[in-house]
Every structure is written in structure tokens, then in C-alpha cells.
Amino acid sequence: MTTSTETLERELIQDLDGLGDRLADDRLIRDLYRALTNTELAKGTETGHVSLSWQRAEEILNTARAGQALPPIEGLAQSGGEGEIADRAREALERIGWAAQPLNTGRHDDDHATNPEQPPPRDDTPPEWEREAHEDAEANRHQPPKL
């Protein structure tokens, strides 16, 4: 019998928690995001697979980070490189018992996990990095040019 998508998602979140301090590595999180999207994820001990939407992959990684008292990383969804499986991400996933392979986009996948039914967030606040970039640009705008 195939393991349900919901069960596999819960197990993935729990298993990602096993990465512990490595979840503080923003670069690894970005590599993991890419490896969790546009791929089929399978756990060695389970039957079936899960394919995460870009937004769902971001939510799962931020849930795992929250379990380590780490702040979320905003803007992962649609940040590029979706489906790329870097060696760092492959190693981290294998360490916790998961494997990722490219998604077969030529067929419908009932196991594609999207966001649970809910209204979209209403927060129009830009990500922290964008706000800081605008502040830096504004501060530099008033500086005399360097010769």
C-alpha cells in the first residue's frame, strides 16, 4: 500500500528536523529548496513519493527551521533553480533517508502537494533583504561620488 502524501510530508518535516544545526545554513536551505521542488521525493522505508509545490517546499523548510528556533527564510518560492539537486542537498537528504529525482512533468501527479486550502497571506511586507537593500541604496544616493 502506498503511503499517503500527508504522511510523507509529516515524515519529511520530522526528518528535516534531524539536520539540527545544519538548518541554520541559509545556503543549504536554498539548495534543499531547489531539491524539494520539481522533484519526486521518496523515503527509503516507505512506498510512494511526494512532489511539493514551490510554496509548500518553502513552508516545509521554514517549519523545520522553526523547530530549531530559527527565523524563516522568506522568498524561497520561485527564487530559481527549482529541480536542481546540488551535491550538498543530495547528501543532506540521503543522511535523513530521503532521495530526490527529477519530476516527470509529462504526466499528472496525484501526489503533488500544494498548499492546504487557505486564503493567501495578506502580508505585503517586503522581505528583510529587500528592505535593507532599499535602505542602503537610499543612504548611498546622498553620498558624494568617490573619485
C-alpha positions as CSV (number, residue, x, y, z in Angstrom):
1,M,0.0,0.0,0.0
2,T,1.3,3.5,-0.9
3,T,2.0,5.9,1.9
4,S,-0.3,9.0,1.7
5,T,1.1,12.4,0.7
6,E,0.1,13.9,4.0
7,T,2.0,11.1,5.9
8,L,5.1,11.6,3.7
9,E,5.0,15.4,4.3
10,R,4.9,14.9,8.0
11,E,7.7,12.5,7.9
12,L,9.8,14.8,5.7
13,I,9.3,17.7,8.2
14,Q,10.3,15.4,11.1
15,D,13.3,14.1,9.3
16,L,14.5,17.5,8.2
17,D,14.5,18.4,11.9
18,G,17.2,15.7,12.2
19,L,19.5,18.0,10.3
20,G,19.7,20.1,13.5
21,D,22.3,22.9,13.3
22,R,22.7,22.5,9.6
23,L,19.2,24.1,9.2
24,A,20.9,27.4,10.2
25,D,22.9,27.3,6.9
26,D,21.0,29.6,4.6
27,R,22.9,28.3,1.6
28,L,22.0,24.7,2.4
29,I,18.3,25.7,2.9
30,R,18.3,27.3,-0.6
31,D,19.9,24.1,-2.0
32,L,17.3,22.0,-0.2
33,Y,14.5,24.2,-1.5
34,R,15.7,23.6,-5.1
35,A,16.0,19.8,-4.4
36,L,12.5,19.7,-2.9
37,T,10.9,21.4,-5.9
38,N,10.2,19.9,-9.3
39,T,11.3,16.5,-8.0
40,E,9.8,13.3,-6.7
41,L,10.8,12.7,-3.1
42,A,10.8,9.2,-1.7
43,K,11.7,7.9,1.7
44,G,13.6,4.6,1.6
45,T,11.4,2.9,4.1
46,E,8.1,4.0,2.6
47,T,6.2,3.3,-0.7
48,G,5.1,6.2,-2.8
49,H,6.5,9.7,-3.2
50,V,5.6,13.3,-2.8
51,S,6.1,16.2,-5.1
52,L,6.0,19.6,-3.4
53,S,4.8,22.8,-4.9
54,W,7.3,25.7,-4.7
55,Q,5.3,27.4,-1.9
56,R,4.8,24.1,0.0
57,A,8.6,23.4,-0.1
58,E,9.2,26.9,1.4
59,E,6.7,26.2,4.1
60,I,8.1,22.8,5.0
61,L,11.7,24.1,5.2
62,N,10.6,27.1,7.4
63,T,8.6,24.7,9.6
64,A,11.8,22.6,10.1
65,R,13.8,25.8,10.8
66,A,11.1,26.9,13.4
67,G,11.7,23.6,15.1
68,Q,15.3,24.7,15.7
69,A,14.2,28.2,16.8
70,L,15.5,29.7,13.6
71,P,13.7,32.5,11.7
72,P,12.0,31.7,8.4
73,I,13.7,32.4,5.1
74,E,11.3,34.5,3.0
75,G,11.3,34.4,-0.8
76,L,12.4,30.9,-1.4
77,A,9.3,30.1,-3.5
78,Q,10.1,31.0,-7.2
79,S,13.6,32.0,-6.3
80,G,15.1,30.0,-9.2
81,G,16.9,26.7,-9.7
82,E,13.8,24.6,-8.9
83,G,14.5,21.0,-9.6
84,E,18.3,21.3,-9.3
85,I,19.8,18.8,-6.9
86,A,23.1,20.1,-5.6
87,D,25.5,17.6,-4.0
88,R,25.0,19.3,-0.6
89,A,21.3,18.9,-0.8
90,R,21.5,15.3,-2.0
91,E,23.9,14.4,0.8
92,A,21.6,16.1,3.4
93,L,18.5,14.3,2.1
94,E,20.3,10.9,2.0
95,R,21.5,11.5,5.5
96,I,17.9,11.6,6.7
97,G,16.8,8.8,4.5
98,W,15.3,10.6,1.5
99,A,16.0,10.6,-2.2
100,A,15.0,13.2,-4.9
101,Q,14.8,12.5,-8.6
102,P,13.6,14.8,-11.4
103,L,9.9,15.2,-11.7
104,N,8.2,13.6,-14.7
105,T,6.3,16.7,-15.9
106,G,4.8,14.7,-18.8
107,R,2.0,13.2,-16.6
108,H,-0.4,14.3,-13.9
109,D,0.8,13.5,-10.4
110,D,-1.9,13.0,-7.8
111,D,0.9,13.1,-5.2
112,H,1.8,16.7,-6.0
113,A,1.4,18.5,-2.7
114,T,0.2,22.1,-2.8
115,N,-0.7,24.4,0.0
116,P,-3.6,23.3,2.2
117,E,-6.8,25.1,1.3
118,Q,-6.5,28.5,2.8
119,P,-6.7,32.1,1.7
120,P,-3.4,33.7,0.6
121,P,-1.4,35.7,3.2
122,R,-2.2,39.4,3.3
123,D,1.2,40.5,4.4
124,D,2.6,42.8,1.7
125,T,5.7,43.5,3.7
126,P,8.8,43.1,1.5
127,P,11.4,40.5,2.6
128,E,14.1,41.8,5.0
129,W,16.9,41.6,2.4
130,E,14.8,43.8,0.0
131,R,14.1,46.4,2.7
132,E,17.8,46.5,3.7
133,A,18.8,46.9,0.1
134,H,16.5,49.8,-0.4
135,E,17.7,51.5,2.8
136,D,21.4,51.0,1.7
137,A,20.6,52.4,-1.8
138,E,18.9,55.4,-0.3
139,A,21.7,56.1,2.1
140,N,24.3,55.8,-0.7
141,R,22.3,58.1,-3.0
142,H,23.1,61.1,-0.8
143,Q,26.8,60.3,-0.7
144,P,29.1,62.4,-2.9
145,P,30.7,60.3,-5.7
146,K,34.1,58.9,-5.0
147,L,36.8,60.0,-7.3
